[in-house]
Amino acid sequence: MLIAAVVLYLLVTIAIGLWAAMRVKNSKDYVVAGRSLPLYMNTATVFATWFGAESVLSVSVEFSKSGLGGIIADPFGSSVCLVIVALCFARAFYRMDLLTIGDFYRKRYGRAMELGTSVIIAISYLGWTAAQLTALGLVFSTLTNGAISLETGIVISGVIVLAYTIWGGMWSVAMTDLFQSVMIIVGLGVIAWFVGD
C-alpha cells in the first residue's frame, strides 16, 4: 500500500511538471518562469527546495546526535542568508532584469567572471544535490526492503527530477514544488497527529 502511494505521488509529480511545461514559450519562461510567479508559489518553491528529503533525513539525524547546535548552519544559517539576500539584493536584481546570478557578474565584470561564478555555483550545489538524491534513493531502498538498491534508487530519483525539470524549466519546478510543499505540510500534520495521539 505504501509503495503504491509513493508511486502515485511520483506519477502525479511528473504529470504536474509536464503539464506546467506547457506554459513555457521562451527562455525567460524556462529559466525564471517568465518572472511572473505569485508570492505563494515563490514561497512554496523556497520551502520545498530547503525542506526536501536531505533536510528531513540528515538534519533530523544531526539534531538527534548534536542537539540544536548541530543544525545551526542548516537550516537556520541558510534561512537567515535567504532573508538577507531577499532584503538586500533581490529588488535590485529584479530591476536589472537578470535571468541568473552569472548575468549580474557578466554585466559588472565580464564574461570570464560570469563563467567562473557559474562553475563555482554548480560545484557548490553538487553536495546538496547528491544528498537530496541519496535521501530519495534511500527511501526507495527502504520502502522496497532492499529490492531497489540505494544506487538504483538514486538513479530513479535523478531521472524523475530531471524529466520534469528539463522539460519545463522553472515553471515545472515551481508547480511541482507547490505540490510537494502541500504534501510535506499535510504529511507533517498527519505525523504530528499520530505522535500526539
C-alpha positions as CSV (number, residue, x, y, z in Angstrom):
1,M,0.0,0.0,0.0
2,L,2.8,2.4,1.0
3,I,4.8,1.7,-2.2
4,A,1.6,2.3,-4.3
5,A,1.1,5.6,-2.6
6,V,4.8,6.6,-3.3
7,V,4.5,5.6,-7.0
8,L,1.2,7.5,-7.3
9,Y,2.9,10.6,-5.7
10,L,5.8,10.3,-8.2
11,L,3.4,9.9,-11.2
12,V,1.4,13.0,-10.0
13,T,4.6,15.0,-9.6
14,I,5.8,14.1,-13.1
15,A,2.3,14.8,-14.6
16,I,2.3,18.3,-12.9
17,G,5.8,19.0,-14.2
18,L,4.9,18.1,-17.7
19,W,1.6,20.0,-17.5
20,A,3.4,23.1,-16.2
21,A,5.8,22.8,-19.2
22,M,3.0,23.9,-21.5
23,R,3.5,27.5,-20.0
24,V,7.0,27.7,-21.4
25,K,7.1,29.9,-24.6
26,N,10.6,31.3,-24.4
27,S,13.9,31.2,-22.5
28,K,12.6,33.7,-19.9
29,D,9.7,31.4,-19.2
30,Y,12.0,28.4,-18.9
31,V,14.7,30.0,-16.7
32,V,12.7,32.3,-14.4
33,A,9.0,31.3,-15.1
34,G,8.5,34.5,-17.0
35,R,9.3,36.4,-13.8
36,S,5.6,36.0,-13.0
37,L,5.4,33.5,-10.1
38,P,3.0,34.7,-7.4
39,L,4.3,35.1,-3.9
40,Y,2.7,31.8,-2.6
41,M,4.4,29.9,-5.4
42,N,7.8,31.5,-4.7
43,T,7.3,30.7,-1.0
44,A,6.4,27.1,-1.8
45,T,9.4,26.8,-4.1
46,V,11.8,28.0,-1.4
47,F,10.2,25.9,1.2
48,A,10.2,22.7,-0.9
49,T,13.8,23.3,-2.0
50,W,15.1,23.8,1.5
51,F,12.8,21.3,3.2
52,G,13.5,18.3,1.0
53,A,14.5,14.8,1.6
54,E,18.0,15.7,2.7
55,S,16.7,18.2,5.3
56,V,14.2,15.7,6.7
57,L,16.6,12.8,6.9
58,S,20.0,14.3,7.6
59,V,19.1,17.3,9.6
60,S,16.9,15.3,11.9
61,V,19.7,12.8,12.5
62,E,22.2,15.6,13.2
63,F,19.7,17.2,15.6
64,S,19.2,13.9,17.5
65,K,23.0,13.5,17.7
66,S,24.2,17.1,18.5
67,G,21.1,19.0,19.5
68,L,20.2,22.5,18.3
69,G,23.9,23.4,18.0
70,G,24.4,20.7,15.3
71,I,21.9,22.3,12.9
72,I,22.8,26.0,13.2
73,A,24.3,26.1,9.7
74,D,21.4,24.3,8.0
75,P,18.5,25.1,8.2
76,F,18.9,28.2,10.4
77,G,22.0,29.7,8.8
78,S,20.6,29.0,5.3
79,S,17.3,30.6,6.2
80,V,18.9,33.8,7.6
81,C,21.1,34.0,4.4
82,L,18.0,33.7,2.2
83,V,16.2,36.5,4.2
84,I,19.3,38.8,4.0
85,V,19.7,38.3,0.2
86,A,16.0,38.9,-0.3
87,L,16.0,42.1,1.7
88,C,19.3,43.5,0.4
89,F,19.7,42.3,-3.2
90,A,16.5,40.8,-4.6
91,R,14.8,44.1,-5.6
92,A,18.0,45.4,-7.3
93,F,18.5,42.1,-9.2
94,Y,14.8,42.1,-10.2
95,R,15.1,45.7,-11.6
96,M,18.2,44.7,-13.6
97,D,16.1,42.1,-15.4
98,L,18.6,39.3,-14.8
99,L,18.0,35.7,-15.5
100,T,20.9,34.3,-13.4
101,I,23.4,35.5,-10.9
102,G,26.0,34.9,-13.6
103,D,24.3,37.6,-15.7
104,F,25.0,40.1,-12.9
105,Y,28.6,39.3,-12.9
106,R,28.8,39.4,-16.7
107,K,27.3,42.9,-16.7
108,R,29.7,44.1,-13.9
109,Y,32.9,42.3,-14.6
110,G,32.7,40.5,-18.0
111,R,32.3,37.0,-19.4
112,A,35.1,35.4,-17.6
113,M,33.6,36.3,-14.2
114,E,30.2,35.0,-15.4
115,L,31.7,31.7,-16.3
116,G,33.7,31.5,-13.0
117,T,30.6,32.3,-11.0
118,S,28.5,29.7,-12.8
119,V,31.1,27.0,-12.3
120,I,31.5,27.8,-8.6
121,I,27.7,27.8,-8.0
122,A,27.4,24.5,-9.9
123,I,30.2,22.9,-7.8
124,S,28.7,24.3,-4.6
125,Y,25.4,22.6,-5.3
126,L,26.8,19.2,-6.1
127,G,27.0,18.1,-2.5
128,W,23.5,19.3,-1.7
129,T,22.0,17.7,-4.9
130,A,23.8,14.5,-4.1
131,A,22.4,14.5,-0.6
132,Q,18.9,15.0,-1.9
133,L,19.1,12.2,-4.5
134,T,20.8,9.9,-1.9
135,A,18.0,10.5,0.5
136,L,15.4,9.8,-2.1
137,G,17.3,6.7,-3.2
138,L,17.3,5.6,0.5
139,V,13.6,6.0,0.6
140,F,13.2,3.8,-2.4
141,S,15.5,1.1,-1.0
142,T,13.8,1.2,2.4
143,L,10.3,1.0,1.1
144,T,11.1,-2.0,-1.1
145,N,13.1,-3.7,1.7
146,G,16.3,-3.6,-0.5
147,A,14.6,-4.8,-3.7
148,I,15.7,-1.5,-5.2
149,S,19.3,-0.9,-4.2
150,L,20.4,2.5,-3.0
151,E,22.3,3.2,-6.2
152,T,19.2,2.3,-8.4
153,G,17.0,4.4,-6.2
154,I,19.4,7.4,-6.7
155,V,19.2,6.9,-10.5
156,I,15.4,6.6,-10.4
157,S,15.2,9.8,-8.4
158,G,17.6,11.6,-10.7
159,V,15.6,10.5,-13.8
160,I,12.3,11.6,-12.3
161,V,13.6,15.1,-11.2
162,L,15.5,15.6,-14.5
163,A,12.4,14.6,-16.6
164,Y,10.2,17.4,-15.4
165,T,13.0,19.9,-14.8
166,I,14.5,19.7,-18.3
167,W,11.1,19.5,-19.9
168,G,9.5,22.6,-18.3
169,G,12.3,24.5,-16.5
170,M,11.3,26.8,-13.7
171,W,7.5,26.5,-14.4
172,S,7.7,22.8,-13.8
173,V,10.0,23.2,-10.8
174,A,7.6,25.8,-9.2
175,M,4.4,23.8,-9.8
176,T,5.9,20.6,-8.5
177,D,7.4,22.4,-5.5
178,L,3.9,23.8,-4.7
179,F,2.5,20.3,-4.8
180,Q,5.4,18.9,-2.8
181,S,5.0,21.7,-0.2
182,V,1.4,20.8,0.3
183,M,2.3,17.2,0.7
184,I,5.1,18.0,3.2
185,I,2.8,20.1,5.3
186,V,0.0,17.5,5.2
187,G,2.4,14.7,6.0
188,L,3.9,16.6,8.9
189,G,0.4,17.3,10.2
190,V,-0.5,13.6,10.0
191,I,2.7,12.6,11.8
192,A,2.1,15.2,14.5
193,W,-1.5,13.9,14.9
194,F,-0.3,10.3,15.3
195,V,2.6,11.3,17.6
196,G,0.4,13.5,19.7
197,D,-2.4,10.9,20.0
